[in-house]
Amino acid sequence: MELNRAVWELMEKHNQTRMQKRPYSREERFHAMEKDLLKPLKQEPYEMRLYADLSRKY
């Protein structure tokens, strides 16, 4: 848990830092251009499916 918290804090700091040659941060760009394009997740849980290509040599 301690490592996760440290990584989260560093990620937040990174996303809030202004980008080189850009007047905005990654977080500001996300809120201005991308957040409204997200769609809500489906209510039913995701179902894992496994697929395999099987071949038989005679």
PDB file of N, CA, C and O in Angstrom:
ATOM      1  N   MET A   1       0.822  -1.200   0.000  1.00  0.00           N
ATOM      2  CA  MET A   1       0.000   0.000   0.000  1.00  0.00           C
ATOM      3  C   MET A   1       0.863   1.260   0.000  1.00  0.00           C
ATOM      4  O   MET A   1       0.543   2.250  -0.658  1.00  0.00           O
ATOM      5  N   GLU A   2       1.943   1.204   0.736  1.00  0.00           N
ATOM      6  CA  GLU A   2       2.820   2.368   0.831  1.00  0.00           C
ATOM      7  C   GLU A   2       3.422   2.706  -0.541  1.00  0.00           C
ATOM      8  O   GLU A   2       3.514   3.875  -0.916  1.00  0.00           O
ATOM      9  N   LEU A   3       3.828   1.674  -1.279  1.00  0.00           N
ATOM     10  CA  LEU A   3       4.391   1.893  -2.611  1.00  0.00           C
ATOM     11  C   LEU A   3       3.331   2.468  -3.548  1.00  0.00           C
ATOM     12  O   LEU A   3       3.618   3.387  -4.315  1.00  0.00           O
ATOM     13  N   ASN A   4       2.115   1.937  -3.493  1.00  0.00           N
ATOM     14  CA  ASN A   4       1.029   2.453  -4.333  1.00  0.00           C
ATOM     15  C   ASN A   4       0.764   3.926  -4.059  1.00  0.00           C
ATOM     16  O   ASN A   4       0.565   4.709  -4.987  1.00  0.00           O
ATOM     17  N   ARG A   5       0.761   4.299  -2.794  1.00  0.00           N
ATOM     18  CA  ARG A   5       0.522   5.696  -2.423  1.00  0.00           C
ATOM     19  C   ARG A   5       1.631   6.595  -2.970  1.00  0.00           C
ATOM     20  O   ARG A   5       1.360   7.683  -3.476  1.00  0.00           O
ATOM     21  N   ALA A   6       2.877   6.137  -2.866  1.00  0.00           N
ATOM     22  CA  ALA A   6       4.009   6.926  -3.359  1.00  0.00           C
ATOM     23  C   ALA A   6       3.930   7.090  -4.883  1.00  0.00           C
ATOM     24  O   ALA A   6       4.171   8.177  -5.408  1.00  0.00           O
ATOM     25  N   VAL A   7       3.595   6.022  -5.575  1.00  0.00           N
ATOM     26  CA  VAL A   7       3.468   6.090  -7.036  1.00  0.00           C
ATOM     27  C   VAL A   7       2.337   7.033  -7.417  1.00  0.00           C
ATOM     28  O   VAL A   7       2.476   7.833  -8.341  1.00  0.00           O
ATOM     29  N   TRP A   8       1.210   6.940  -6.703  1.00  0.00           N
ATOM     30  CA  TRP A   8       0.057   7.808  -6.982  1.00  0.00           C
ATOM     31  C   TRP A   8       0.438   9.286  -6.824  1.00  0.00           C
ATOM     32  O   TRP A   8       0.088  10.118  -7.660  1.00  0.00           O
ATOM     33  N   GLU A   9       1.151   9.595  -5.754  1.00  0.00           N
ATOM     34  CA  GLU A   9       1.546  10.987  -5.508  1.00  0.00           C
ATOM     35  C   GLU A   9       2.492  11.488  -6.598  1.00  0.00           C
ATOM     36  O   GLU A   9       2.359  12.621  -7.060  1.00  0.00           O
ATOM     37  N   LEU A  10       3.443  10.654  -7.011  1.00  0.00           N
ATOM     38  CA  LEU A  10       4.356  11.059  -8.082  1.00  0.00           C
ATOM     39  C   LEU A  10       3.630  11.224  -9.407  1.00  0.00           C
ATOM     40  O   LEU A  10       3.944  12.127 -10.183  1.00  0.00           O
ATOM     41  N   MET A  11       2.655  10.353  -9.669  1.00  0.00           N
ATOM     42  CA  MET A  11       1.874  10.450 -10.899  1.00  0.00           C
ATOM     43  C   MET A  11       1.059  11.748 -10.916  1.00  0.00           C
ATOM     44  O   MET A  11       0.994  12.430 -11.940  1.00  0.00           O
ATOM     45  N   GLU A  12       0.445  12.084  -9.794  1.00  0.00           N
ATOM     46  CA  GLU A  12      -0.317  13.340  -9.714  1.00  0.00           C
ATOM     47  C   GLU A  12       0.590  14.535  -9.962  1.00  0.00           C
ATOM     48  O   GLU A  12       0.236  15.444 -10.712  1.00  0.00           O
ATOM     49  N   LYS A  13       1.750  14.535  -9.338  1.00  0.00           N
ATOM     50  CA  LYS A  13       2.702  15.640  -9.524  1.00  0.00           C
ATOM     51  C   LYS A  13       3.115  15.740 -10.998  1.00  0.00           C
ATOM     52  O   LYS A  13       3.173  16.834 -11.558  1.00  0.00           O
ATOM     53  N   HIS A  14       3.401  14.597 -11.615  1.00  0.00           N
ATOM     54  CA  HIS A  14       3.793  14.566 -13.027  1.00  0.00           C
ATOM     55  C   HIS A  14       2.673  15.113 -13.915  1.00  0.00           C
ATOM     56  O   HIS A  14       2.934  15.913 -14.813  1.00  0.00           O
ATOM     57  N   ASN A  15       1.432  14.690 -13.673  1.00  0.00           N
ATOM     58  CA  ASN A  15       0.305  15.118 -14.498  1.00  0.00           C
ATOM     59  C   ASN A  15      -0.051  16.586 -14.301  1.00  0.00           C
ATOM     60  O   ASN A  15      -0.672  17.188 -15.177  1.00  0.00           O
ATOM     61  N   GLN A  16       0.326  17.167 -13.181  1.00  0.00           N
ATOM     62  CA  GLN A  16       0.019  18.574 -12.909  1.00  0.00           C
ATOM     63  C   GLN A  16       1.152  19.512 -13.317  1.00  0.00           C
ATOM     64  O   GLN A  16       1.004  20.732 -13.240  1.00  0.00           O
ATOM     65  N   THR A  17       2.274  18.956 -13.749  1.00  0.00           N
ATOM     66  CA  THR A  17       3.418  19.764 -14.180  1.00  0.00           C
ATOM     67  C   THR A  17       3.207  20.208 -15.625  1.00  0.00           C
ATOM     68  O   THR A  17       2.771  19.421 -16.466  1.00  0.00           O
ATOM     69  N   ARG A  18       3.516  21.463 -15.904  1.00  0.00           N
ATOM     70  CA  ARG A  18       3.380  21.973 -17.271  1.00  0.00           C
ATOM     71  C   ARG A  18       4.311  21.213 -18.205  1.00  0.00           C
ATOM     72  O   ARG A  18       5.454  20.916 -17.857  1.00  0.00           O
ATOM     73  N   MET A  19       3.810  20.903 -19.386  1.00  0.00           N
ATOM     74  CA  MET A  19       4.618  20.170 -20.357  1.00  0.00           C
ATOM     75  C   MET A  19       5.588  21.119 -21.049  1.00  0.00           C
ATOM     76  O   MET A  19       5.342  22.321 -21.153  1.00  0.00           O
ATOM     77  N   GLN A  20       6.700  20.548 -21.522  1.00  0.00           N
ATOM     78  CA  GLN A  20       7.660  21.357 -22.255  1.00  0.00           C
ATOM     79  C   GLN A  20       7.024  21.843 -23.554  1.00  0.00           C
ATOM     80  O   GLN A  20       6.347  21.082 -24.246  1.00  0.00           O
ATOM     81  N   LYS A  21       7.240  23.086 -23.872  1.00  0.00           N
ATOM     82  CA  LYS A  21       6.742  23.709 -25.104  1.00  0.00           C
ATOM     83  C   LYS A  21       5.217  23.740 -25.185  1.00  0.00           C
ATOM     84  O   LYS A  21       4.662  23.919 -26.270  1.00  0.00           O
ATOM     85  N   ARG A  22       4.542  23.571 -24.066  1.00  0.00           N
ATOM     86  CA  ARG A  22       3.078  23.638 -24.012  1.00  0.00           C
ATOM     87  C   ARG A  22       2.683  24.510 -22.822  1.00  0.00           C
ATOM     88  O   ARG A  22       3.328  24.456 -21.775  1.00  0.00           O
ATOM     89  N   PRO A  23       1.635  25.309 -22.974  1.00  0.00           N
ATOM     90  CA  PRO A  23       1.213  26.176 -21.858  1.00  0.00           C
ATOM     91  C   PRO A  23       0.246  25.483 -20.898  1.00  0.00           C
ATOM     92  O   PRO A  23      -0.450  26.158 -20.139  1.00  0.00           O
ATOM     93  N   TYR A  24       0.190  24.166 -20.918  1.00  0.00           N
ATOM     94  CA  TYR A  24      -0.759  23.446 -20.071  1.00  0.00           C
ATOM     95  C   TYR A  24      -0.131  22.156 -19.549  1.00  0.00           C
ATOM     96  O   TYR A  24       0.892  21.693 -20.054  1.00  0.00           O
ATOM     97  N   SER A  25      -0.764  21.595 -18.537  1.00  0.00           N
ATOM     98  CA  SER A  25      -0.323  20.308 -17.991  1.00  0.00           C
ATOM     99  C   SER A  25      -1.158  19.188 -18.607  1.00  0.00           C
ATOM    100  O   SER A  25      -2.161  19.444 -19.274  1.00  0.00           O
ATOM    101  N   ARG A  26      -0.739  17.961 -18.379  1.00  0.00           N
ATOM    102  CA  ARG A  26      -1.511  16.815 -18.870  1.00  0.00           C
ATOM    103  C   ARG A  26      -2.905  16.806 -18.255  1.00  0.00           C
ATOM    104  O   ARG A  26      -3.886  16.509 -18.935  1.00  0.00           O
ATOM    105  N   GLU A  27      -2.990  17.130 -16.977  1.00  0.00           N
ATOM    106  CA  GLU A  27      -4.282  17.146 -16.289  1.00  0.00           C
ATOM    107  C   GLU A  27      -5.206  18.225 -16.869  1.00  0.00           C
ATOM    108  O   GLU A  27      -6.393  17.978 -17.083  1.00  0.00           O
ATOM    109  N   GLU A  28      -4.664  19.407 -17.118  1.00  0.00           N
ATOM    110  CA  GLU A  28      -5.470  20.487 -17.699  1.00  0.00           C
ATOM    111  C   GLU A  28      -5.977  20.102 -19.092  1.00  0.00           C
ATOM    112  O   GLU A  28      -7.128  20.369 -19.439  1.00  0.00           O
ATOM    113  N   ARG A  29      -5.110  19.477 -19.879  1.00  0.00           N
ATOM    114  CA  ARG A  29      -5.534  19.046 -21.225  1.00  0.00           C
ATOM    115  C   ARG A  29      -6.641  17.992 -21.130  1.00  0.00           C
ATOM    116  O   ARG A  29      -7.610  18.043 -21.888  1.00  0.00           O
ATOM    117  N   PHE A  30      -6.505  17.047 -20.213  1.00  0.00           N
ATOM    118  CA  PHE A  30      -7.526  16.023 -20.038  1.00  0.00           C
ATOM    119  C   PHE A  30      -8.873  16.651 -19.712  1.00  0.00           C
ATOM    120  O   PHE A  30      -9.885  16.309 -20.324  1.00  0.00           O
ATOM    121  N   HIS A  31      -8.891  17.574 -18.744  1.00  0.00           N
ATOM    122  CA  HIS A  31     -10.162  18.187 -18.343  1.00  0.00           C
ATOM    123  C   HIS A  31     -10.748  19.067 -19.447  1.00  0.00           C
ATOM    124  O   HIS A  31     -11.967  19.144 -19.595  1.00  0.00           O
ATOM    125  N   ALA A  32      -9.894  19.725 -20.217  1.00  0.00           N
ATOM    126  CA  ALA A  32     -10.377  20.626 -21.268  1.00  0.00           C
ATOM    127  C   ALA A  32     -10.824  19.898 -22.530  1.00  0.00           C
ATOM    128  O   ALA A  32     -11.765  20.336 -23.192  1.00  0.00           O
ATOM    129  N   MET A  33     -10.159  18.789 -22.874  1.00  0.00           N
ATOM    130  CA  MET A  33     -10.410  18.195 -24.189  1.00  0.00           C
ATOM    131  C   MET A  33     -10.924  16.758 -24.163  1.00  0.00           C
ATOM    132  O   MET A  33     -11.578  16.336 -25.117  1.00  0.00           O
ATOM    133  N   GLU A  34     -10.657  16.006 -23.126  1.00  0.00           N
ATOM    134  CA  GLU A  34     -10.952  14.579 -23.189  1.00  0.00           C
ATOM    135  C   GLU A  34     -12.022  14.102 -22.210  1.00  0.00           C
ATOM    136  O   GLU A  34     -12.738  13.149 -22.516  1.00  0.00           O
ATOM    137  N   LYS A  35     -12.149  14.715 -21.080  1.00  0.00           N
ATOM    138  CA  LYS A  35     -13.045  14.213 -20.041  1.00  0.00           C
ATOM    139  C   LYS A  35     -14.491  14.104 -20.522  1.00  0.00           C
ATOM    140  O   LYS A  35     -15.166  13.119 -20.223  1.00  0.00           O
ATOM    141  N   ASP A  36     -14.965  15.083 -21.249  1.00  0.00           N
ATOM    142  CA  ASP A  36     -16.356  15.066 -21.719  1.00  0.00           C
ATOM    143  C   ASP A  36     -16.619  13.990 -22.767  1.00  0.00           C
ATOM    144  O   ASP A  36     -17.773  13.657 -23.034  1.00  0.00           O
ATOM    145  N   LEU A  37     -15.563  13.445 -23.362  1.00  0.00           N
ATOM    146  CA  LEU A  37     -15.724  12.409 -24.384  1.00  0.00           C
ATOM    147  C   LEU A  37     -15.841  11.008 -23.787  1.00  0.00           C
ATOM    148  O   LEU A  37     -16.197  10.062 -24.490  1.00  0.00           O
ATOM    149  N   LEU A  38     -15.543  10.871 -22.491  1.00  0.00           N
ATOM    150  CA  LEU A  38     -15.625   9.557 -21.854  1.00  0.00           C
ATOM    151  C   LEU A  38     -17.072   9.121 -21.716  1.00  0.00           C
ATOM    152  O   LEU A  38     -17.966   9.938 -21.498  1.00  0.00           O
ATOM    153  N   LYS A  39     -17.284   7.844 -21.844  1.00  0.00           N
ATOM    154  CA  LYS A  39     -18.623   7.271 -21.687  1.00  0.00           C
ATOM    155  C   LYS A  39     -18.660   6.499 -20.374  1.00  0.00           C
ATOM    156  O   LYS A  39     -17.633   5.979 -19.939  1.00  0.00           O
ATOM    157  N   PRO A  40     -19.819   6.414 -19.738  1.00  0.00           N
ATOM    158  CA  PRO A  40     -19.893   5.652 -18.485  1.00  0.00           C
ATOM    159  C   PRO A  40     -19.656   4.164 -18.717  1.00  0.00           C
ATOM    160  O   PRO A  40     -19.937   3.637 -19.793  1.00  0.00           O
ATOM    161  N   LEU A  41     -19.138   3.501 -17.699  1.00  0.00           N
ATOM    162  CA  LEU A  41     -18.933   2.064 -17.783  1.00  0.00           C
ATOM    163  C   LEU A  41     -20.270   1.344 -17.765  1.00  0.00           C
ATOM    164  O   LEU A  41     -21.249   1.849 -17.217  1.00  0.00           O
ATOM    165  N   LYS A  42     -20.305   0.168 -18.365  1.00  0.00           N
ATOM    166  CA  LYS A  42     -21.526  -0.632 -18.358  1.00  0.00           C
ATOM    167  C   LYS A  42     -21.817  -1.105 -16.939  1.00  0.00           C
ATOM    168  O   LYS A  42     -20.903  -1.264 -16.131  1.00  0.00           O
ATOM    169  N   GLN A  43     -23.090  -1.329 -16.641  1.00  0.00           N
ATOM    170  CA  GLN A  43     -23.496  -1.748 -15.302  1.00  0.00           C
ATOM    171  C   GLN A  43     -23.103  -3.199 -15.017  1.00  0.00           C
ATOM    172  O   GLN A  43     -22.716  -3.534 -13.897  1.00  0.00           O
ATOM    173  N   GLU A  44     -23.206  -4.060 -16.042  1.00  0.00           N
ATOM    174  CA  GLU A  44     -22.878  -5.462 -15.803  1.00  0.00           C
ATOM    175  C   GLU A  44     -21.351  -5.645 -15.810  1.00  0.00           C
ATOM    176  O   GLU A  44     -20.641  -4.961 -16.548  1.00  0.00           O
ATOM    177  N   PRO A  45     -20.863  -6.561 -14.995  1.00  0.00           N
ATOM    178  CA  PRO A  45     -19.414  -6.770 -14.921  1.00  0.00           C
ATOM    179  C   PRO A  45     -18.852  -7.329 -16.220  1.00  0.00           C
ATOM    180  O   PRO A  45     -19.552  -8.006 -16.973  1.00  0.00           O
ATOM    181  N   TYR A  46     -17.615  -7.047 -16.466  1.00  0.00           N
ATOM    182  CA  TYR A  46     -16.927  -7.532 -17.659  1.00  0.00           C
ATOM    183  C   TYR A  46     -16.731  -9.043 -17.551  1.00  0.00           C
ATOM    184  O   TYR A  46     -16.345  -9.550 -16.498  1.00  0.00           O
ATOM    185  N   GLU A  47     -16.997  -9.750 -18.629  1.00  0.00           N
ATOM    186  CA  GLU A  47     -16.855 -11.205 -18.631  1.00  0.00           C
ATOM    187  C   GLU A  47     -15.603 -11.585 -19.421  1.00  0.00           C
ATOM    188  O   GLU A  47     -15.478 -11.263 -20.603  1.00  0.00           O
ATOM    189  N   MET A  48     -14.690 -12.269 -18.756  1.00  0.00           N
ATOM    190  CA  MET A  48     -13.466 -12.708 -19.408  1.00  0.00           C
ATOM    191  C   MET A  48     -13.774 -13.902 -20.301  1.00  0.00           C
ATOM    192  O   MET A  48     -14.495 -14.816 -19.901  1.00  0.00           O
ATOM    193  N   ARG A  49     -13.231 -13.889 -21.497  1.00  0.00           N
ATOM    194  CA  ARG A  49     -13.373 -15.012 -22.416  1.00  0.00           C
ATOM    195  C   ARG A  49     -11.995 -15.357 -22.951  1.00  0.00           C
ATOM    196  O   ARG A  49     -11.184 -14.479 -23.247  1.00  0.00           O
ATOM    197  N   LEU A  50     -11.754 -16.624 -23.065  1.00  0.00           N
ATOM    198  CA  LEU A  50     -10.482 -17.075 -23.608  1.00  0.00           C
ATOM    199  C   LEU A  50     -10.730 -17.696 -24.978  1.00  0.00           C
ATOM    200  O   LEU A  50     -11.643 -18.504 -25.152  1.00  0.00           O
ATOM    201  N   TYR A  51      -9.918 -17.314 -25.930  1.00  0.00           N
ATOM    202  CA  TYR A  51     -10.019 -17.855 -27.277  1.00  0.00           C
ATOM    203  C   TYR A  51      -8.686 -18.495 -27.619  1.00  0.00           C
ATOM    204  O   TYR A  51      -7.630 -18.011 -27.212  1.00  0.00           O
ATOM    205  N   ALA A  52      -8.741 -19.569 -28.360  1.00  0.00           N
ATOM    206  CA  ALA A  52      -7.522 -20.230 -28.792  1.00  0.00           C
ATOM    207  C   ALA A  52      -7.733 -20.806 -30.183  1.00  0.00           C
ATOM    208  O   ALA A  52      -8.804 -21.323 -30.503  1.00  0.00           O
ATOM    209  N   ASP A  53      -6.716 -20.711 -30.986  1.00  0.00           N
ATOM    210  CA  ASP A  53      -6.722 -21.342 -32.306  1.00  0.00           C
ATOM    211  C   ASP A  53      -6.107 -22.724 -32.136  1.00  0.00           C
ATOM    212  O   ASP A  53      -4.935 -22.853 -31.783  1.00  0.00           O
ATOM    213  N   LEU A  54      -6.891 -23.733 -32.385  1.00  0.00           N
ATOM    214  CA  LEU A  54      -6.425 -25.100 -32.229  1.00  0.00           C
ATOM    215  C   LEU A  54      -6.250 -25.726 -33.599  1.00  0.00           C
ATOM    216  O   LEU A  54      -7.105 -25.590 -34.474  1.00  0.00           O
ATOM    217  N   SER A  55      -5.166 -26.393 -33.768  1.00  0.00           N
ATOM    218  CA  SER A  55      -4.941 -27.125 -35.009  1.00  0.00           C
ATOM    219  C   SER A  55      -4.452 -28.520 -34.647  1.00  0.00           C
ATOM    220  O   SER A  55      -3.833 -28.739 -33.605  1.00  0.00           O
ATOM    221  N   ARG A  56      -4.748 -29.441 -35.532  1.00  0.00           N
ATOM    222  CA  ARG A  56      -4.388 -30.827 -35.255  1.00  0.00           C
ATOM    223  C   ARG A  56      -3.570 -31.333 -36.445  1.00  0.00           C
ATOM    224  O   ARG A  56      -3.995 -31.246 -37.597  1.00  0.00           O
ATOM    225  N   LYS A  57      -2.406 -31.853 -36.137  1.00  0.00           N
ATOM    226  CA  LYS A  57      -1.539 -32.397 -37.197  1.00  0.00           C
ATOM    227  C   LYS A  57      -1.689 -33.908 -37.191  1.00  0.00           C
ATOM    228  O   LYS A  57      -1.633 -34.545 -36.139  1.00  0.00           O
ATOM    229  N   TYR A  58      -1.878 -34.469 -38.363  1.00  0.00           N
ATOM    230  CA  TYR A  58      -2.057 -35.926 -38.486  1.00  0.00           C
ATOM    231  C   TYR A  58      -0.738 -36.590 -38.806  1.00  0.00           C
ATOM    232  O   TYR A  58      -0.681 -37.811 -38.948  1.00  0.00           O
TER     233      TYR A  58
END
